[in-house]
Amino acid sequence: MAEALQKKMTLEQFFDWQAKQDRNYELVDGVPVMTVKAMTGASDQHDRITVNTIGNLFQQLRGKPCRPKTSDTSVLTVRGTRRPDITIECGSPNPRDMAADEPRVVIEVLSPSTMRFDRFQKLAEYQQHEAIRVILLVDSEAPQVTIWRRKGESWATEELEGLDAIIRLPEIEADLPLSELYRDVKFETAKPTV
């Protein structure tokens, strides 16, 4: 395995190799790289938000052409592949494919250990994908979401805060109330200073 991690691969070689692995990898500049979550796992908070989001979107998208996918599905980028926490697939991939055909929305649940990487490196790669229309960066430490939405050739950003806020997603005919994303999630409150 160490030999495979040092050798540059094409996408086809990578997906053939990935199918034989027991952990998920991303392909970055031709080299397989283990995802941070594969190395450390996700916190309970991160996992709850991810499951809440998938569950909510699954119900709303039932019978429509788009559907939520887990981080087992890759998104092709200019550098190789990435594995968003959630991808909303609106295409028709071959059932054996490991990459999304038409990823219209990608969602990253930010953890303290991955926040900087997700906000800059991954965001820039996702913004170059022609099919992606919306990128959601969901904070796991507070009820707030950054929405990046494609506007022609550029991107507009919007910040939503508080459990009363609702993410409108006309791109997939769905709405995501923050109260549902953060259902059963407990946030640490700041301790009063004396």
Number of C-alpha atoms within 10 A of each C-alpha: 7 6 6 12 15 12 10 15 19 13 15 9 11 20 19 12 15 17 11 8 11 8 13 20 25 23 26 17 15 19 20 22 16 15 16 14 17 12 10 9 11 15 11 11 17 21 16 18 22 23 16 18 23 21 14 17 20 17 12 17 16 11 9 11 11 24 21 21 20 16 17 17 22 27 25 20 19 14 14 20 23 24 23 23 23 24 28 25 25 19 15 11 13 10 6 6 11 16 19 20 18 19 28 22 25 23 21 26 24 21 18 9 11 13 16 12 11 18 14 10 10 17 17 13 18 23 21 12 16 13 17 21 21 25 23 22 21 25 20 26 16 16 20 18 23 17 20 19 20 17 11 8 8 8 14 11 13 11 12 16 14 14 16 11 15 17 17 13 14 8 13 21 11 15 14 16 18 22 16 17 22 26 14 12 20 12 12 8 7 6 6 5 4 3
